[in-house]
Amino acid sequence: MKQINDPSPPVDAGQHCGCKTGCASKATSEIASATSRESVADTNWGIFRIPAMDCPNEENDIRKALTGIEGIRSLRFELSSRTLTIDGEQSAQEIALQVVRQLGFEAQPIEHEQKTESPSGLGEISKALIALALAIGAEALDFFAPDTLLLKGLGMALAAAAIAFSGFSTYRKGLSALRRGQLNMNALMGVAVTGAFLIGQWPEAAMVMALYAIAELIEARSVDRARNAIKGLLALAPETAEIRQGDGGWRETPADKVVIGAQVRVKPGARIPLDGRVTAGSSAVNQAPVTGESIPVDKTTGDPVFAGTINETGMLEFEVTAAANNTTLARIIHAVEAAQGTRAPTQRFVDRFAAIYTPAIFAIAVAVAIGGPWLFDWMWTQALYKALVLLVIACPCALVIATPVTVVSGLAAAARRGILIKGGVYLEEARKLRVIALDKTGTITEGKPRLVATEVLSPSDPEAKVLSWAASLAGHSDHPVSKAIAKGLNLPENGLTDFTALPGRGIEARLDGHNLILGNHRLIEDRGLCSPEIEARLAVHENQGRTATLLATEDRVLAIFAVADTIKESSREAITDLHRLGVTSVMLTGDNVATATSIARLAGIDDARGNLLPEDKLAAIEELQGRHGPTAMTGDGINDAPALARADIGVAMGAAGTDTAMEAADVVIMNDDLRRIPETIRLSRQTHAVLWQNIALALGIKVVFLGLAVFGNATMWMAVFADMGASLLVVANGLRTLRTSAPQTRD
């Protein structure tokens, strides 16, 4: 995965082109854009806090206004912290700041080291509550008080004060939009409330604006819940770490001050503060915050540990391998934040629809106001009131907010399961997948050879002696196959003499008065020790994709050892689950065809292709796309990177994967569990369903109340409840994705 302090510029979420090869706005650049504060300070980036920017509508308004300013390279919005990051020349940033203020938004530059948490909103809440109290007072005077000039004037004053307290920001942004010829929700609300006040409906105008302000605050906090769902993981990493000092003692040190290479100690029950590699001790570690695994993982010397995970049983000491701002946990959070800025296909459709819908509704309202008295014999004030009610009902907020809340909830739900999706586009598109292509080593299999079969052939030598000889020879070799034999036999080694490595064939040594060789089929043939019986036994193992190694003396073969890269426990279940979803599985591997066929048969994979070079895998992906449709590629090595980039969705194995593979991929599985892939497809289907539920809900409520406004007795009270009620309903529905993410599988 690309380092968080990569100085690449941020990506404008609005400029995601969706291409799969070489595009600067691809998801790999999105991770690079989420940089640490230190790297921001070294670039031409400016960070601005915009307290009133709490809705995708307002983000869109600002983006449109800033697009095209010369000197601005890219924009990055973070609604959760109400900040805008601009990558551009200083003069361009100053112009952008002026433009944002002209739009009716307050904007203040903030220092890079300042924290940018979401504002508390206590001031806004207080103002809204005061406005509500004033509006209630105005309503009470209008309903109960005698109709005198003094009391009527007092009621109007209360109403005006309520509107001032709750609607100043709305008016300012609405007027700015009208000056630019845009009809957003602030413009519609400003026109509606002003019109209602002018035609004598001042108590209702005040109440509508106060309720609108309160509903906006509730909605903003609801949106924050989705956007901040993943940020809670940051609190999992302790702020301090216990560091070994030069004199051998230990001292508490702020985690962000700890350097790479430092020795850290973690006691049982404590959270691990930084990423590292264990140097002493053993323990079970709960890795759920990072990988989604529900069962603790045993850790011992040489194993990696991640910040935010929990050391459960024993004392661990580890060497720090990543700074606090570049831990795996920090990269997950930053990558999800960057992904939140990308605009999913449904969201782009809704944005285009809203751009047509709002002016159309405004035109209908004008037609009602002008044509109502002529067509339906309404009074002019009655027609104007109906038109104003229609404007309030027609605010597109619920429609526009329906998609981002759902998409962000889906991204957060996936991250909690150890599935890092680099953008809403991939979350939505995963439901369309028809084929999953998989690399073999490290993806379907463990990626580590293991001794799976042993045959002792010599009747004249004790089996224990033969196995001891094999363990001794294998233990003196660094070859992966020899290591697997030594580990599998797990016997004490005896002293060897005259040890000789035979490159490409095996090893030779003298032990207990015998000249022994441990090598491959070719070595045994070279020594003239092969026979039809041996050939037949070797063929059985080779047909199962195993690597056969033989132990022999100068005149006979003593034993055969079969080593294989074994299938992960989760692979069979994952492939079965994919088939249930109607997805075809294909293995693409550089291994020989016999091994590929054997592994595919054991895993239940539909099609296996072996002896593939990186360019062959790329060609296979293109062929599968042409024959079946949307295709995903899953892998973990550098040789998988071209296919990962070419596939409709690239999926990288995060625990064992290379940086290159994870940068080329669109989805990263943090614990290398293939069962996360069908979970991702299910989550994508669920997210898509919720998106269209929200769109139908928002439009359905609008249509019903639009009919009531024109032909019934809908009031402005009903209008504001219909509009903001719809917004809150779609937000609540979208948040369901957080609670009902893809079903858990057994780990």
C-alpha positions in Angstrom: 0.0 0.0 0.0 1.3 3.5 -0.8 2.7 5.4 2.1 0.5 8.0 3.6 3.2 10.6 3.5 3.6 10.3 -0.2 3.7 13.9 -1.5 1.3 13.3 -4.3 -1.4 16.0 -4.7 -4.9 15.4 -3.5 -7.5 14.2 -6.0 -10.5 16.2 -6.8 -13.4 13.9 -6.0 -15.4 15.5 -8.7 -12.8 14.6 -11.4 -12.7 10.8 -11.0 -12.7 9.6 -14.5 -13.1 5.9 -13.7 -10.3 4.7 -16.0 -8.3 1.6 -15.1 -4.8 2.3 -16.4 -2.5 5.2 -15.6 -5.2 7.6 -14.4 -4.0 10.1 -11.8 -7.4 10.1 -10.2 -7.5 6.3 -9.8 -8.0 4.9 -6.3 -4.2 4.4 -5.8 -3.9 8.2 -6.0 -6.8 8.6 -3.7 -4.8 6.8 -1.0 -1.8 9.0 -1.8 -3.9 12.1 -1.4 -4.7 11.3 2.2 -1.4 12.5 3.4 0.0 13.2 6.9 0.0 16.7 8.3 3.8 16.7 8.0 3.7 16.2 4.3 1.0 18.7 3.8 3.3 21.4 5.2 5.8 20.7 2.4 3.4 21.3 -0.4 1.3 24.1 -1.9 -1.8 23.0 0.0 -4.1 25.2 1.9 -6.6 23.9 4.4 -9.8 26.0 5.0 -12.5 25.4 7.6 -16.0 26.1 6.3 -18.3 25.7 9.3 -21.6 25.9 7.3 -20.5 23.2 4.7 -22.3 20.2 6.1 -24.2 18.9 3.1 -23.3 17.5 -0.3 -25.4 20.3 -1.9 -23.1 22.9 -0.4 -20.1 20.9 -1.4 -21.3 20.8 -5.0 -22.0 24.6 -5.0 -18.4 25.3 -3.8 -16.8 22.8 -6.2 -18.7 24.3 -9.2 -17.6 27.9 -8.2 -14.0 26.9 -7.8 -13.7 24.8 -10.9 -11.7 26.6 -13.6 -9.8 28.9 -11.3 -6.3 29.1 -12.8 -3.6 27.8 -10.5 -5.8 25.3 -8.6 -4.6 21.7 -9.3 -7.1 19.8 -7.2 -9.6 20.0 -4.4 -10.4 17.7 -1.5 -13.6 18.0 0.6 -14.1 16.5 4.1 -17.6 17.2 5.2 -17.0 15.4 8.5 -14.5 18.1 9.6 -16.0 20.9 7.4 -12.7 21.4 5.7 -11.6 22.0 2.1 -8.0 21.3 1.1 -6.8 23.1 -2.0 -3.7 22.1 -3.9 -2.6 25.2 -5.9 -0.6 28.4 -6.0 -0.9 30.8 -3.1 -2.6 33.4 -5.3 -5.1 30.9 -6.5 -5.9 29.9 -2.9 -6.6 33.5 -2.0 -8.9 33.9 -5.0 -10.7 30.6 -4.0 -11.1 31.9 -0.4 -12.8 35.1 -1.8 -15.1 33.0 -4.0 -16.1 30.8 -1.2 -17.0 33.8 1.0 -18.9 35.4 -1.9 -21.0 32.2 -2.0 -22.2 33.0 1.5 -19.9 30.7 3.5 -17.5 31.7 6.2 -14.0 30.3 5.5 -10.9 30.5 7.6 -7.5 29.2 6.8 -6.2 26.8 9.5 -2.7 25.7 10.3 -1.6 22.3 9.3 -0.9 21.2 12.8 -4.3 22.3 14.0 -6.8 19.5 14.6 -9.8 19.5 12.3 -12.4 17.7 14.2 -16.0 18.4 13.4 -17.3 21.5 15.2 -19.5 20.9 18.1 -22.4 23.0 16.7 -23.5 24.2 20.2 -23.7 27.8 18.9 -25.9 26.7 16.0 -28.1 24.6 18.2 -28.6 27.5 20.7 -29.6 29.8 17.9 -32.0 27.3 16.5 -33.7 26.8 19.9 -34.0 30.5 20.5 -35.5 30.9 17.0 -38.0 28.1 17.8 -39.0 29.8 21.1 -39.5 33.1 19.2 -41.5 31.4 16.5 -43.7 29.7 19.1 -44.3 33.2 20.6 -45.3 34.6 17.3 -47.7 31.7 16.6 -49.2 32.2 20.1 -49.8 35.9 19.6 -51.3 35.3 16.2 -53.7 32.6 17.5 -54.6 33.8 21.0 -54.0 37.6 21.2 -56.5 40.3 20.2 -56.1 41.6 16.6 -54.6 44.9 17.6 -51.9 46.9 15.8 -49.5 46.7 18.8 -49.8 42.9 19.3 -49.7 42.3 15.5 -46.5 44.4 15.3 -45.0 42.5 18.3 -45.9 39.2 16.6 -44.2 40.3 13.4 -41.2 41.4 15.3 -40.9 38.0 17.0 -41.3 36.3 13.7 -38.6 38.5 12.1 -36.3 37.8 15.0 -36.9 34.1 14.7 -36.0 34.2 11.0 -32.9 36.3 11.7 -31.7 33.8 14.4 -32.3 30.7 12.3 -32.2 31.8 8.7 -29.3 34.2 8.4 -27.0 31.6 6.9 -29.7 30.2 4.7 -30.5 33.7 3.4 -26.9 34.5 2.7 -26.2 31.3 0.8 -29.6 31.5 -1.0 -29.0 35.1 -2.2 -25.6 34.2 -3.4 -27.1 31.3 -5.3 -29.8 33.5 -6.9 -27.1 36.0 -8.0 -25.3 33.2 -9.8 -28.6 31.9 -11.3 -28.6 28.7 -9.3 -31.7 27.3 -7.6 -30.5 25.3 -4.7 -32.4 24.4 -1.5 -31.2 27.6 0.3 -32.5 29.7 -2.6 -35.8 27.9 -2.6 -36.2 28.2 1.2 -35.2 31.9 1.2 -37.8 32.7 -1.5 -40.5 30.7 0.2 -40.1 32.1 3.7 -39.7 35.7 2.4 -42.9 35.3 0.3 -44.8 33.8 3.2 -43.8 36.7 5.4 -44.8 39.3 2.8 -48.3 37.8 2.2 -49.0 37.9 5.9 -48.2 34.4 6.9 -45.4 35.7 9.2 -45.9 33.2 12.1 -45.8 30.3 9.7 -42.7 31.7 7.9 -40.9 32.0 11.3 -41.9 28.5 12.4 -40.9 27.0 9.0 -37.4 28.6 9.1 -36.8 27.6 12.8 -37.9 24.0 12.1 -35.8 24.0 8.9 -32.7 25.1 10.9 -33.2 22.4 13.6 -33.8 19.7 11.0 -30.7 20.8 9.1 -28.7 20.4 12.3 -30.1 17.0 13.0 -29.5 15.9 9.4 -25.9 17.2 9.6 -25.2 15.2 12.8 -26.8 12.1 11.2 -24.5 12.5 8.1 -21.6 12.9 10.5 -22.4 9.6 12.1 -21.9 7.9 8.8 -18.8 9.9 7.9 -17.2 9.4 11.3 -18.1 5.7 11.6 -14.6 4.6 10.7 -12.8 7.4 12.5 -13.5 5.8 15.8 -10.8 3.4 14.9 -8.2 6.1 15.4 -8.9 6.1 19.1 -8.0 2.4 19.3 -4.3 3.2 19.0 -2.8 4.3 22.4 -1.3 7.8 22.5 1.8 6.6 24.3 4.2 3.6 23.9 6.6 2.0 26.4 10.1 2.4 24.7 13.4 0.7 25.7 16.0 3.2 26.7 19.8 3.0 26.2 20.3 1.8 29.7 17.9 -1.1 29.2 15.0 0.6 31.1 11.6 1.5 29.8 9.9 4.9 29.5 6.4 6.1 28.4 6.8 8.2 25.2 4.1 9.8 23.0 3.4 7.4 20.1 3.8 10.1 17.5 7.4 10.7 18.7 8.5 7.1 18.4 11.0 6.5 15.6 11.2 3.5 13.3 13.4 0.8 14.8 12.6 1.6 18.4 11.9 -1.3 20.7 8.4 -1.2 22.3 7.0 -3.4 25.1 3.2 -4.2 25.4 1.8 -5.8 28.4 -1.1 -8.4 28.4 -4.5 -6.7 28.0 -3.0 -3.5 26.5 -3.5 -2.2 23.0 -0.5 -2.2 20.6 0.4 1.5 19.9 2.3 1.1 16.6 3.0 -1.3 13.7 6.0 -3.5 14.3 7.6 -7.0 14.2 7.9 -9.1 17.3 11.4 -9.5 18.7 10.6 -11.3 22.0 7.7 -13.0 23.7 4.6 -14.7 22.4 0.9 -13.9 22.8 -2.5 -14.1 21.2 -3.5 -10.8 19.6 -7.0 -9.6 18.7 -6.7 -8.1 15.2 -10.4 -7.4 14.6 -9.9 -3.6 14.3 -7.5 -4.0 11.3 -8.3 -7.3 9.7 -11.9 -8.1 10.9 -10.8 -11.5 12.2 -12.9 -12.5 15.2 -10.5 -15.1 16.6 -7.2 -13.9 18.1 -4.0 -14.7 16.2 -1.0 -16.2 17.8 2.1 -14.0 17.6 5.7 -14.9 18.2 9.2 -13.8 17.2 9.2 -12.5 13.6 5.5 -12.0 13.3 4.0 -8.6 12.4 1.7 -6.7 14.8 -0.6 -3.7 14.0 -1.4 -0.5 15.9 -4.8 -0.6 17.6 -4.9 -4.4 18.0 -5.1 -5.9 21.5 -2.4 -8.0 23.1 -4.4 -10.6 25.1 -2.2 -13.1 26.9 1.5 -12.6 27.1 4.2 -9.8 27.1 5.4 -8.8 23.7 8.4 -6.8 22.6 8.5 -5.5 19.0 10.6 -3.3 16.7 8.6 -0.4 15.3 8.3 -0.6 11.5 6.0 2.4 10.8 5.6 5.9 12.2 2.3 6.7 14.0 0.9 8.5 11.0 1.7 5.7 8.7 0.5 2.6 10.5 -1.8 0.1 8.8 -4.7 1.4 10.9 -3.9 5.1 9.9 -3.7 4.1 6.3 -7.1 2.4 6.4 -8.7 5.4 7.9 -7.1 7.8 5.5 -7.9 5.6 2.5 -11.6 5.4 3.5 -11.7 9.2 4.0 -10.3 9.6 0.5 -12.8 7.0 -0.8 -15.6 9.1 0.7 -14.8 11.9 -1.7 -15.3 9.8 -4.9 -18.8 10.0 -6.4 -20.5 6.7 -7.0 -22.5 6.2 -10.3 -25.9 6.5 -8.6 -24.7 9.7 -6.9 -23.6 11.2 -10.2 -27.0 10.3 -11.7 -28.8 11.9 -8.7 -26.7 15.1 -9.0 -27.6 15.4 -12.7 -31.2 14.7 -12.0 -31.4 17.3 -9.2 -29.8 19.9 -11.5 -32.9 19.5 -13.8 -35.4 18.8 -11.1 -35.0 22.0 -9.0 -35.4 24.6 -11.8 -38.4 22.5 -13.1 -40.1 22.7 -9.7 -39.4 26.4 -9.5 -41.0 26.9 -12.9 -44.1 24.9 -11.8 -44.3 27.0 -8.6 -44.3 30.2 -10.8 -47.0 28.7 -13.0 -49.1 27.9 -10.0 -48.8 31.4 -8.6 -49.6 33.0 -12.0 -52.1 30.5 -13.5 -53.9 29.4 -10.3 -56.2 32.5 -10.1 -57.1 32.1 -13.8 -57.6 28.4 -14.0 -59.0 27.6 -10.5 -60.5 30.9 -9.5 -58.1 31.1 -6.5 -57.3 34.4 -4.8 -53.9 35.7 -5.6 -52.6 35.3 -2.1 -54.0 31.8 -2.0 -52.2 30.9 -5.3 -49.0 32.5 -4.1 -49.2 30.6 -0.8 -49.6 27.3 -2.6 -46.6 28.1 -4.8 -44.5 28.9 -1.8 -45.6 25.6 -0.1 -44.6 23.8 -3.3 -41.2 25.4 -3.2 -40.5 24.2 0.4 -41.7 20.7 -0.4 -39.6 20.5 -3.6 -36.2 21.1 -1.9 -33.9 18.4 -3.4 -32.0 17.9 -0.1 -33.4 14.4 0.6 -32.8 13.3 -2.9 -29.2 14.6 -3.1 -28.3 13.3 0.4 -29.8 9.9 -0.2 -26.7 8.5 -1.9 -23.6 9.8 -0.1 -24.8 8.7 3.3 -25.5 5.2 2.1 -22.2 4.9 0.2 -20.1 6.2 3.2 -22.0 3.8 5.5 -21.1 0.9 3.1 -17.4 1.9 3.0 -17.3 2.1 6.8 -19.1 -1.3 7.2 -16.6 -2.9 4.8 -13.6 -1.4 6.6 -14.8 -2.7 9.9 -14.7 -6.2 8.3 -11.2 -5.8 7.1 -12.3 -4.9 3.5 -10.7 -1.6 2.3 -12.7 -0.3 -0.7 -11.0 2.6 -2.4 -14.1 4.4 -3.6 -17.9 4.4 -3.8 -17.7 3.5 -7.5 -16.2 0.1 -6.6 -18.6 -0.5 -3.8 -21.5 0.0 -6.3 -19.9 -1.9 -9.2 -19.0 -5.0 -7.3 -22.7 -6.2 -7.5 -22.3 -6.5 -11.3 -19.3 -9.0 -11.2 -19.8 -12.1 -13.2 -16.3 -13.6 -13.0 -13.6 -13.7 -10.2 -10.1 -14.5 -11.5 -7.8 -15.6 -8.8 -4.0 -16.0 -8.5 -3.0 -19.3 -6.8 0.0 -18.7 -4.5 -0.9 -16.6 -1.5 -4.5 -16.1 -2.6 -6.1 -19.5 -2.8 -3.2 -21.3 -1.1 -1.2 -20.4 1.9 1.9 -19.4 -0.2 4.1 -21.5 2.1 5.1 -25.1 1.1 4.3 -27.8 3.6 5.2 -31.5 4.0 2.0 -33.3 3.0 3.1 -36.9 2.5 6.0 -39.2 3.4 6.8 -42.7 2.0 9.6 -44.8 3.5 10.7 -47.3 0.8 13.7 -49.1 2.4 12.6 -52.3 4.2 16.1 -52.8 5.6 16.5 -49.5 7.4 14.4 -48.5 10.4 11.8 -45.9 9.5 12.9 -43.6 12.5 16.5 -43.7 11.2 15.5 -42.8 7.6 13.4 -39.9 8.8 16.2 -38.7 11.1 18.6 -38.7 8.2 16.2 -36.7 6.0 15.6 -34.2 8.8 19.3 -33.7 9.2 20.0 -33.1 5.6 16.9 -30.9 5.1 17.8 -28.8 8.2 21.2 -27.8 6.7 19.6 -26.4 3.5 18.0 -23.0 3.0 15.8 -24.2 0.1 12.1 -23.6 0.8 11.3 -27.3 0.0 14.0 -28.5 2.4 12.8 -26.1 5.1 9.3 -27.5 4.7 10.6 -31.1 5.1 12.6 -30.2 8.1 9.7 -28.4 9.7 7.3 -31.2 8.9 9.5 -34.0 10.3 10.3 -31.9 13.4 13.2 -34.2 14.4 16.6 -33.5 16.0 19.4 -32.9 13.6 22.5 -35.0 13.6 26.0 -33.8 12.7 26.9 -34.0 9.0 30.2 -34.1 7.2 31.1 -33.4 3.6 28.0 -31.3 3.1 27.6 -30.2 -0.6 24.9 -28.2 -2.2 23.9 -29.4 -5.7 22.3 -26.3 -7.3 19.0 -27.0 -9.0 19.0 -30.6 -7.9 19.5 -31.0 -4.1 22.1 -31.6 -1.4 24.7 -34.3 -0.5 26.4 -35.2 2.8 27.9 -38.0 4.8 26.0 -39.2 8.0 26.4 -42.3 10.1 28.8 -43.8 7.6 26.5 -43.4 4.6 26.8 -41.1 1.6 23.3 -39.6 1.4 21.5 -37.4 -1.1 18.3 -35.4 -0.8 17.1 -34.1 -4.1 14.6 -33.9 -6.9 13.6 -36.3 -9.6 16.3 -35.1 -11.9 19.1 -35.8 -9.3 17.8 -39.4 -8.8 17.8 -40.0 -12.5 21.4 -38.6 -12.9 22.5 -41.0 -10.2 20.9 -43.9 -12.0 18.6 -44.8 -9.1 15.2 -44.4 -10.8 13.0 -47.3 -11.5 9.5 -47.9 -12.9 8.2 -48.3 -9.4 9.8 -45.0 -8.3 8.5 -43.3 -11.4 4.9 -44.5 -10.7 5.1 -43.2 -7.1 6.4 -39.8 -8.3 3.7 -39.5 -10.9 1.0 -39.9 -8.3 2.4 -36.9 -6.3 3.2 -34.8 -9.4 -0.4 -35.2 -10.7 -1.6 -33.8 -7.4 0.5 -30.7 -7.9 3.1 -31.7 -5.3 6.8 -31.3 -5.4 8.5 -34.7 -4.7 11.9 -34.9 -3.0 13.8 -38.2 -2.6 16.3 -39.4 0.0 18.8 -41.9 -1.3 22.1 -43.6 -0.6 24.6 -44.5 -3.4 22.6 -47.5 -4.4 18.9 -47.2 -3.5 16.1 -44.7 -2.8 15.1 -44.7 0.9 12.1 -42.4 1.0 9.9 -39.9 -0.9 8.8 -36.6 0.6 5.9 -34.7 -1.0 5.7 -31.0 -0.4 2.8 -28.8 -1.5 1.4 -25.3 -1.1 -1.8 -26.1 0.7 -5.2 -24.5 0.2 -6.3 -22.0 2.8 -9.1 -23.3 5.0 -11.3 -20.4 3.8 -10.8 -20.9 0.1 -13.3 -23.7 -0.5 -16.0 -22.0 1.4 -15.3 -18.7 -0.5 -15.6 -20.4 -3.9 -18.8 -22.2 -2.9 -20.2 -18.9 -1.7 -19.3 -17.2 -5.0 -21.0 -19.9 -7.0 -24.2 -19.3 -4.9 -24.0 -15.7 -6.0 -23.8 -16.7 -9.6 -20.2 -15.7 -10.0 -17.8 -17.9 -12.1 -14.3 -18.6 -10.6 -11.2 -18.9 -12.7 -7.6 -19.6 -11.5 -4.7 -17.7 -13.3 -1.3 -18.9 -12.2 2.3 -19.0 -13.3 2.5 -22.6 -11.9 2.4 -25.6 -14.1 -0.9 -26.8 -15.5 -0.9 -30.0 -13.4 -0.6 -28.1 -10.2 -3.1 -25.5 -11.3 -5.7 -28.2 -12.2 -5.1 -30.1 -8.9 -5.5 -27.0 -6.7 -8.6 -25.9 -8.7 -10.2 -29.3 -8.3 -9.6 -29.2 -4.5 -11.0 -25.7 -4.2 -14.0 -26.2 -6.5 -12.8 -23.6 -9.0 -14.6 -23.7 -12.4 -11.6 -23.1 -14.7 -7.8 -23.3 -14.2 -5.1 -21.9 -16.4 -1.4 -22.5 -15.7 2.1 -21.4 -17.0 0.9 -17.8 -17.3 3.3 -14.8 -17.4 2.0 -11.4 -16.3 1.1 -10.4 -19.8 -0.8 -13.7 -20.2 -2.8 -13.0 -17.0 -3.6 -9.5 -18.5 -4.8 -11.1 -21.8 -6.9 -13.6 -19.8 -8.7 -10.8 -18.0 -9.5 -9.1 -21.3 -10.8 -12.4 -22.7 -13.0 -13.1 -19.6 -14.4 -9.5 -19.8 -15.3 -10.0 -23.4 -16.9 -13.4 -22.8 -18.6 -13.0 -19.5 -18.8 -9.3 -18.6 -17.5 -7.5 -15.5 -14.5 -9.3 -14.1 -12.5 -9.0 -10.9 -8.9 -10.1 -10.5 -7.6 -11.2 -7.1 -3.9 -11.5 -6.4 -1.0 -10.5 -4.1 2.2 -10.3 -6.2 3.9 -7.8 -8.5 3.2 -10.2 -11.4 -0.5 -9.7 -10.7 -0.4 -5.9 -10.9 -1.1 -5.5 -14.6 -4.2 -7.8 -14.4 -5.4 -6.1 -11.2 -5.2 -2.7 -13.0 -7.0 -4.0 -16.1 -9.8 -5.8 -14.3 -13.1 -4.0 -13.7 -12.3 -4.4 -10.0 -8.9 -5.4 -8.7 -8.7 -7.2 -5.3 -5.4 -7.4 -3.4 -4.5 -9.6 -0.5 -3.4 -7.1 2.1 -1.7 -9.2 4.7 0.8 -10.9 2.4 0.4 -8.7 -0.7 3.1 -6.5 -2.2 2.9 -2.7 -2.1 2.6 -2.8 -5.9 -0.4 -5.1 -5.9 -2.2 -3.2 -3.2 -1.7 0.1 -5.1 -3.0 -1.3 -8.4 -6.1 -2.8 -6.6 -9.4 -1.2 -6.0 -10.2 -3.4 -3.0 -7.8 -4.6 -0.4 -8.6 -7.7 1.8 -6.6 -7.0 5.0 -6.6 -10.6 6.4 -6.2 -12.5 3.1 -9.5 -14.3 3.6 -11.2 -15.0 0.3 -14.6 -15.1 2.0 -14.4 -11.4 2.2 -15.0 -11.3 -1.6 -18.5 -12.7 -1.6 -19.2 -10.5 1.4 -18.1 -7.5 -0.7 -20.5 -8.5 -3.4 -23.4 -8.9 -1.0 -22.6 -5.6 0.6 -22.5 -4.0 -2.8 -26.0 -5.5 -3.6 -27.3 -4.3 -0.3 -25.9 -0.8 -0.7 -27.4 -0.6 -4.2 -30.8 -1.7 -3.0 -30.7 0.9 -0.1 -29.7 3.6 -2.6 -32.7 3.1 -4.8 -35.0 2.7 -1.7 -33.8 6.1 -0.7 -34.4 7.6 -4.1 -37.9 6.1 -4.3 -38.7 7.3 -0.8 -37.5 10.8 -1.4 -39.3 11.2 -4.7 -42.4 9.4 -3.5 -42.9 11.8 -0.5 -42.3 14.7 -2.8 -44.9 13.6 -5.3 -47.6 13.0 -2.6 -47.1 16.4 -1.0 -46.8 18.2 -4.3 -50.3 16.9 -5.1 -51.5 18.0 -1.8 -49.9 21.4 -2.2 -51.6 22.1 -5.5 -55.0 20.4 -5.1 -55.3 19.9 -1.4 -54.7 21.9 1.8 -51.0 21.3 2.5 -49.5 24.0 4.7 -46.0 25.3 5.0 -45.8 23.3 8.3 -46.6 20.2 6.4 -44.2 21.2 3.6 -41.2 21.6 6.0 -42.0 18.3 7.7 -42.3 16.6 4.4 -39.0 17.9 3.1 -36.9 17.5 6.2 -38.7 14.4 7.3 -37.8 12.8 3.9 -34.2 13.8 4.5 -34.1 12.3 7.9 -35.8 9.1 6.7 -33.3 8.5 3.9 -30.4 9.3 6.2 -31.7 6.7 8.7 -32.2 4.2 6.0 -28.7 4.8 4.7 -27.2 4.3 8.1 -28.8 0.8 8.2 -25.8 -0.3 6.1 -23.5 0.3 9.0 -25.5 -2.0 11.3 -26.3 -4.7 8.8 -23.1 -5.2 6.9 -22.3 -8.5 5.1 -22.9 -11.5 7.3 -20.0 -12.7 9.4 -18.3 -15.9 8.3 -16.4 -18.3 10.6 -12.8 -17.3 11.0 
